[in-house]
């Protein structure tokens, strides 16, 4: 992504107020913090945030997005400025491709295939070899999005079982659960996925693509940003499962990082701060890009993937979703 400004992360409850052309961050018991408006690209609120219409007007003027995570860490919503980079020409081409199975299904297949490849890379290539082979056969034969999603669901269930073999008992998923997560492992996965969804939405808003027109997930369903869900498929393993395994292996995750009640769990304040800092560090990690010939951050990889899909909609080039190569 363009690096002229940066993302700010709010991990404790606060109030955002306008003071001239700066954002005043007020926290109980702490002196206010001031953020120069030119330094802010977007904001991710991982805790309660209070803002008024004056603040929203300033954010809108400078095209700054706020993404809000809910009580259990899932994506709750965003404040999105009225002005966008969406192009009518790109959106029309995007809709034409997404509504035509001849063009949409190859893109959907590629998303599922590369997402599964990335999951194998993160968890265990050997354990998931057979499941990956079955998936490839299933998606090759699929003729609808629903069949593709069903094949992906079967593979992910096998992947979650394989993931549990890499985790201590108290962090095992025991099947995927959301809203609310049933246990600590699911709480981590949901929280990271919510952050990633927000990062992808920010990246898409910098392109001419329409975030409501998707190739795998249902387009415009419940007015959600379906295209962000599409791109999230290939990036979730690089962050969610990978971070969970790493923090478990390093014994950085502790029971005190969670608030666990009967059949539900959520990250505590210290747990949220640990996960946010870890995700921030991973987004800044760099890798040598095979085509560009320079180092790019993981955050920029998301933006580059959105640009690749833009070229597909504009020029008809084949879209190759992100696939781990290192």
Protein Blocks (a to p, Z undefined) as FASTA:
>chain_A
ZZkbccdddfbdcddddehjaccdddehiacddddfklpmbdcdfbdcdddfklmmmmmm
nopacddddfkopafbdcddfbdcbdfklmmmmmmmmmmmklmmmmmmmmmmmmmmmmmm
mmommlmmmmmmmmmmmmmmpcbfklmmmmmmmmmmmmmmmmmmmpcfklpgniaaehia
fbfklmmmmmmmmmmmmmmmmmmmmpmbdfkbcfkbcghihhiafklmmmmmmmmmmmmm
mmmmmmmmnomacfklpccdehiacddfklmmmmmmmmmmmmmpccddfklopacdfklm
mmmmmmmmmmmmmnopacdddddfZZ
